[in-house]
């Protein structure tokens, strides 16, 4: 392990990424000035201090010192820009220089930067992390399934700039699950002698500790982690309610036009009604009519004949609660399901108060006992959603048990940022059919 190489590569990477962010912010400023219709060379100099404040906020958010995934970086970038925006407008309000600046231009700059800075960072990190010099060699210490999960994440998520290496490593990730306490203590002591960065994944990996607060009981030299079921917090429920209502209002005109087009396609493709409704479980186990576009032929005899010829489909249904190749699905229905557009009529369920835009998917009535008593007490405490973590995490490739685990994880670890990321990923699923199968 070459400590000098690590220090040089880390310092050089920091400098390059800092300059890339400066370039992205400068480009955002130039675009804002251009859109305002002002002369670039006459105005750009007086706005440079705003870029300087934004870069200071990026430093404050530790964007350059910790390797996050893309969404972690994007969250810190947006937070840094919001803080910068507040500082800039406070300065303009409290000083006499406000008349020299265009508030419209400044607002435009920050809006453009929200999109441009993460875009620049993603493009340049892709190029930088192809260079071995900037990669960090990582050793993973874990058992069973988590070893495979972590190794696959390091291999497939290029944004980290990590490389699996058990021999010459610069960083260690230890997953504490399935290790005895004595084993875990020994591993940390052994590797902390010559490894600066050691990350330990807690045994309770079903909880997101980034939202937790630490209580320090100094008299007895112990610390306690404060956790909460975040979607059962009234304040969070209120935040989620307003966030979703704004999104629904923005989407509704588009959804109405799409509804007319889809309805005509369904009618032309097969006989029957456009809308299909089915009883589902809502909050507090209340049953409600869940609306979807009809994606199947109304002749149910097709399935009986198919199952007789394909008995393996019965076992597949027991595991995934779906058939591998359901003969009842129409041509248009297959497209609607793959893109998740069959869920659009559930906007009516949102207006009725049965559902949220984002949340655990509504379970069928006959699935209630399969959820499990403990999971049921968590999942059925909140309203289900049109889209959720399950839909953007593999969907039909996941077993029913994995789907339940994702829903409980979402509820216990909810954040507004998580909903925002799920919403963006849902758009990707709809447009590119990624994750639908």
C-alpha positions in Angstrom: 0.0 0.0 0.0 1.6 3.3 -1.1 0.5 6.1 1.2 2.2 8.8 -0.9 0.3 7.6 -4.0 -3.0 7.8 -2.2 -2.3 11.3 -0.9 -1.3 12.5 -4.3 -4.2 11.0 -6.2 -6.7 12.2 -3.5 -5.3 15.8 -3.7 -5.2 15.8 -7.5 -8.7 14.4 -7.7 -10.0 17.1 -5.3 -8.4 19.8 -7.4 -9.8 18.4 -10.7 -13.3 18.0 -9.3 -13.2 21.5 -7.8 -12.3 23.0 -11.1 -15.0 20.9 -12.9 -17.6 22.4 -10.5 -16.2 25.9 -11.1 -16.6 25.2 -14.9 -20.1 24.0 -14.4 -21.1 27.0 -12.3 -19.4 29.4 -14.7 -21.3 27.8 -17.6 -24.6 28.1 -15.6 -23.9 31.8 -15.1 -23.1 32.4 -18.8 -26.4 30.6 -19.8 -28.3 32.7 -17.2 -26.8 35.9 -18.6 -27.5 34.8 -22.2 -31.2 33.9 -21.4 -31.6 37.3 -19.7 -30.4 39.0 -22.9 -27.5 40.9 -21.3 -24.0 41.4 -22.5 -21.8 38.6 -21.2 -18.5 40.5 -20.9 -20.1 43.5 -19.2 -21.9 41.5 -16.4 -20.0 38.2 -15.7 -17.4 39.7 -13.4 -19.8 41.1 -10.8 -21.4 37.7 -10.3 -18.2 35.7 -9.7 -18.5 36.0 -5.9 -21.8 34.0 -6.1 -19.9 31.1 -7.7 -17.3 31.4 -4.9 -20.0 31.1 -2.3 -21.4 28.1 -4.0 -18.0 26.4 -4.1 -17.6 27.1 -0.4 -20.9 25.5 0.3 -19.8 22.4 -1.7 -16.7 22.3 0.6 -19.0 22.6 3.6 -21.1 19.6 2.3 -17.9 17.5 2.0 -18.6 16.8 -1.6 -14.9 16.4 -2.4 -13.8 14.4 0.6 -16.2 11.4 0.6 -17.0 9.2 -2.4 -20.8 9.0 -2.6 -22.9 7.4 -5.3 -24.5 9.7 -7.9 -27.7 10.4 -5.9 -25.7 11.1 -2.7 -23.6 13.6 -4.6 -26.6 15.2 -6.2 -28.3 15.6 -2.8 -25.3 17.4 -1.4 -24.9 19.6 -4.5 -28.6 20.7 -4.4 -28.3 21.3 -0.6 -25.1 23.3 -1.2 -26.9 25.4 -3.9 -29.9 26.0 -1.7 -27.6 27.3 1.1 -25.7 29.5 -1.4 -29.0 30.9 -2.7 -30.1 31.8 0.8 -26.7 33.4 1.6 -26.6 35.4 -1.7 -30.1 36.8 -1.2 -29.4 37.6 2.4 -26.3 39.6 1.4 -28.3 41.4 -1.3 -31.1 42.3 1.1 -28.9 43.6 3.9 -26.5 45.6 1.7 -26.7 48.6 -0.7 -25.4 46.6 -3.7 -28.8 44.9 -4.5 -29.6 47.5 -7.2 -26.6 46.3 -9.3 -27.8 42.7 -9.6 -30.7 41.1 -11.5 -32.6 38.8 -9.1 -34.1 37.0 -12.1 -30.7 36.3 -13.5 -29.5 34.9 -10.1 -32.6 32.7 -9.7 -32.0 31.4 -13.3 -28.3 30.7 -12.4 -29.2 28.5 -9.5 -31.9 26.6 -11.4 -29.6 25.9 -14.2 -26.8 24.9 -11.8 -29.0 22.3 -10.1 -29.1 20.4 -13.3 -25.7 21.3 -14.8 -23.4 20.7 -11.8 -24.4 17.0 -11.3 -24.4 16.5 -15.1 -20.8 17.8 -15.4 -19.7 15.8 -12.4 -21.2 12.5 -13.8 -19.6 13.0 -17.2 -16.1 13.8 -15.9 -16.1 11.2 -13.1 -16.9 8.6 -15.8 -13.7 9.6 -17.6 -11.5 10.1 -14.5 -12.4 6.8 -12.9 -11.3 4.9 -16.0 -7.8 6.0 -15.0 -6.3 3.5 -12.5 -4.4 6.2 -10.7 -7.7 7.7 -9.4 -9.3 4.4 -8.4 -9.4 3.3 -4.8 -8.7 -0.4 -4.2 -11.2 -1.8 -1.8 -11.3 -5.0 0.3 -14.7 -6.3 1.4 -15.0 -8.4 4.5 -18.4 -9.9 4.7 -20.2 -13.3 4.8 -22.7 -15.0 2.6 -25.1 -12.9 0.5 -23.7 -9.5 1.6 -20.2 -10.3 0.2 -21.7 -10.9 -3.2 -23.9 -7.8 -2.9 -21.1 -5.4 -2.0 -18.7 -6.8 -4.5 -21.3 -6.4 -7.3 -22.0 -2.9 -6.2 -18.3 -2.0 -6.3 -17.9 -3.6 -9.7 -21.0 -2.2 -11.3 -21.3 1.3 -9.8 -18.5 3.1 -11.6 -19.4 6.4 -9.9 -17.6 5.4 -6.7 -14.3 4.9 -8.5 -13.7 1.7 -6.5 -11.9 -1.5 -7.5 -12.2 -4.9 -5.8 -8.8 -6.0 -4.5 -8.1 -8.3 -1.6 -4.3 -8.1 -1.8 -3.3 -4.5 -2.2 -6.1 -2.3 -0.8 -6.5 1.3 0.4 -9.9 1.0 2.0 -11.9 -1.7 3.8 -15.6 -2.3 4.0 -16.7 -4.6 6.8 -20.3 -5.9 6.9 -20.9 -6.9 10.6 -23.8 -9.3 9.8 -23.0 -12.9 10.6 -19.8 -12.0 12.5 -19.5 -12.6 16.2 -18.7 -9.5 18.2 -15.3 -10.8 19.1 -14.6 -11.5 15.4 -15.6 -8.0 14.4 -13.5 -6.4 17.1 -10.5 -8.4 16.0 -11.0 -7.5 12.3 -11.2 -3.8 13.1 -8.1 -3.9 15.4 -6.1 -5.9 12.9 -6.8 -3.8 9.8 -6.8 -0.3 11.5 -3.0 -0.7 12.0 -2.2 0.0 8.4 -5.5 1.1 6.8 -6.7 4.6 7.2 -10.3 4.2 5.9 -12.4 1.5 7.4 -16.2 1.5 6.9 -18.4 -0.8 9.0 -21.9 -1.7 7.9 -24.1 -2.2 11.0 -25.7 -5.5 11.8 -29.1 -3.9 11.4 -28.8 -3.4 7.7 -32.5 -2.9 7.3 -32.2 0.6 8.7 -30.8 3.7 7.1 -28.5 5.2 9.8 -27.8 8.3 7.8 -31.1 9.7 9.2 -30.3 8.6 12.8 -29.1 10.9 15.6 -26.5 9.8 18.1 -27.1 10.4 21.9 -23.9 10.5 23.9 -24.1 9.2 27.5 -20.7 10.5 28.6 -20.9 9.4 32.2 -21.1 5.7 31.2 -19.1 6.0 28.0 -21.9 4.7 25.8 -23.7 6.1 22.8 -27.3 5.4 21.7 -28.7 5.6 18.2 -32.1 7.3 17.9 -34.3 5.7 15.2 -37.8 6.3 14.2 -40.4 4.9 11.8 -40.2 8.0 9.6 -43.5 7.7 7.8 -45.4 7.5 11.1 -44.0 10.9 12.1 -46.8 13.4 11.6 -44.4 16.1 10.3 -43.0 13.8 7.6 -46.5 12.8 6.6 -47.4 16.4 6.1 -44.3 17.1 4.1 -44.9 14.1 1.9 -48.6 15.2 1.4 -47.7 18.7 0.1 -44.7 17.4 -2.0 -47.0 14.8 -3.7 -49.9 17.2 -4.3 -47.6 19.6 -6.1 -46.3 16.7 -8.3 -49.8 15.4 -9.0 -51.0 18.9 -10.1 -48.0 19.2 -12.5 -48.5 15.7 -13.9 -52.3 15.8 -14.2 -52.7 17.6 -17.6 -50.1 15.2 -19.2 -51.9 12.2 -17.6 -55.3 13.4 -19.0 -53.9 13.6 -22.6 -52.2 10.2 -22.2 -55.4 8.7 -20.8 -57.3 9.5 -24.0 -54.6 8.0 -26.2 -54.3 4.8 -24.1 -58.0 4.3 -23.8 -58.4 4.4 -27.6 -55.5 1.9 -28.0 -57.1 -0.6 -25.5 -60.4 -0.4 -27.3 -58.9 -1.0 -30.7 -56.7 -3.9 -29.4 -59.4 -6.0 -27.7 -63.0 -6.1 -26.6 -64.0 -5.1 -23.1 -63.8 -2.1 -20.7 -60.9 0.3 -20.6 -60.6 0.4 -16.8 -60.2 -2.6 -14.5 -60.7 -2.3 -10.8 -59.7 -4.7 -8.1 -60.0 -4.7 -4.3 -56.6 -3.9 -2.7 -55.4 -3.3 0.9 -55.0 0.4 1.9 -53.8 2.0 5.1 -55.0 0.3 8.3 -56.0 -2.8 6.2 -58.9 -0.9 4.7 -60.0 -2.4 1.4 -60.5 -0.1 -1.6 -61.1 -0.3 -5.3 -57.7 0.1 -7.1 -58.1 1.3 -10.7 -55.8 0.2 -13.6 -56.0 0.0 -17.3 -57.3 -3.4 -18.5 -54.3 -5.3 -19.8 -55.9 -8.7 -20.2 -58.4 -10.5 -22.4 -61.7 -10.9 -20.5 -61.8 -14.6 -21.4 -60.4 -16.3 -18.2 -60.5 -19.9 -19.7 -57.2 -19.1 -21.5 -55.3 -19.3 -18.2 -56.8 -22.7 -17.1 -55.7 -24.3 -20.4 -52.3 -22.7 -20.2 -51.6 -23.9 -16.6 -52.5 -27.4 -17.5 -49.8 -27.4 -20.2 -47.3 -25.4 -18.1 -47.4 -26.6 -14.5 -44.1 -24.9 -13.7 -46.0 -21.6 -13.9 -47.9 -22.5 -10.7 -44.6 -22.7 -8.7 -43.4 -19.5 -10.3 -46.6 -17.7 -9.1 -46.1 -19.0 -5.6 -42.7 -17.4 -5.4 -43.3 -14.1 -7.4 -47.1 -13.8 -7.2 -47.0 -13.3 -11.0 -46.9 -15.7 -14.0 -43.8 -15.8 -16.2 -45.8 -15.7 -19.4 -49.4 -14.9 -18.7 -51.5 -15.8 -21.8 -54.2 -13.4 -20.8 -52.1 -10.3 -21.4 -52.9 -8.4 -24.6 -50.4 -6.8 -26.9 -51.2 -3.3 -25.7 -51.4 -4.7 -22.1 -47.8 -6.0 -22.3 -46.5 -2.6 -23.3 -48.6 -0.9 -20.6 -47.2 -3.2 -17.9 -43.6 -3.0 -19.1 -43.7 0.8 -18.9 -45.9 0.9 -15.7 -48.4 3.0 -17.6 -51.2 0.6 -16.6 -51.1 2.3 -13.2 -52.1 5.8 -14.5 -55.8 5.5 -13.5 -54.7 5.4 -9.9 -54.4 9.1 -10.1 -58.1 8.9 -9.4 -57.3 6.9 -6.2 -55.0 9.7 -5.1 -57.7 12.3 -5.6 -60.1 10.0 -3.6 -57.5 9.8 -0.8 -57.0 6.0 -1.1 -53.3 6.2 -2.3 -50.2 8.3 -2.4 -48.1 9.0 -5.5 -45.1 7.2 -4.0 -45.3 4.4 -1.4 -45.5 0.6 -1.0 -47.6 -1.0 -3.8 -51.1 -1.9 -2.8 -51.3 -5.5 -1.9 -54.1 -7.8 -3.1 -56.6 -8.9 -0.4 -55.5 -12.5 -0.6 -51.9 -11.6 0.0 -52.6 -10.2 3.5 -51.5 -13.3 5.3 -48.5 -13.8 3.1 -47.0 -10.4 4.1 -46.4 -11.6 7.7 -47.8 -10.1 10.9 -44.8 -7.9 11.8 -44.4 -6.6 8.2 -48.2 -6.1 7.9 -48.1 -3.9 11.0 -45.6 -1.6 9.3 -46.7 -1.7 5.6 -50.5 -1.4 6.2 -50.0 1.7 8.5 -49.4 3.9 5.5 -51.2 4.6 2.2 -49.9 2.6 -0.8 -48.5 4.4 -3.8 -48.7 4.3 -7.6 -44.9 3.9 -7.7 -42.4 3.0 -5.1 -39.0 1.4 -4.3 -40.1 -2.0 -5.6 -40.9 -0.7 -9.1 -37.4 0.9 -9.5 -35.4 -1.9 -7.9 -36.1 -4.8 -10.3 -39.8 -5.2 -10.1 -40.7 -8.6 -11.7 -37.2 -9.9 -11.1 -37.9 -9.8 -7.3 -39.6 -12.4 -5.2 -42.6 -11.6 -3.1 -40.5 -11.7 0.0 -38.0 -9.2 -1.4 -40.8 -6.9 -2.4 -42.1 -7.0 1.2 -38.6 -6.3 2.6 -38.2 -3.3 0.2 -41.6 -1.9 1.3 -40.8 -2.1 5.0 -37.4 -0.6 4.4 -38.9 2.3 2.5 -41.4 3.1 5.3 -38.9 2.8 8.1 -36.3 4.9 6.3 -38.4 7.4 4.3 -37.1 10.8 3.3 -38.3 13.5 0.9 -35.1 13.0 -1.1 -35.8 9.2 -1.4 -39.3 10.0 -2.9 -37.7 12.5 -5.3 -35.2 9.9 -6.5 -37.9 7.2 -6.8 -40.0 9.7 -8.9 -37.0 10.3 -11.3 -36.2 6.7 -11.6 -39.9 5.9 -12.3 -39.7 8.3 -15.3 -36.7 6.3 -16.5 -38.7 3.0 -16.1 -41.6 4.4 -18.1 -39.4 5.8 -20.9 -36.8 3.1 -21.2 -38.7 0.1 -19.7 -35.7 -0.3 -17.3 -36.4 -2.3 -14.2 -39.8 -3.4 -15.3 -38.5 -6.9 -16.1 
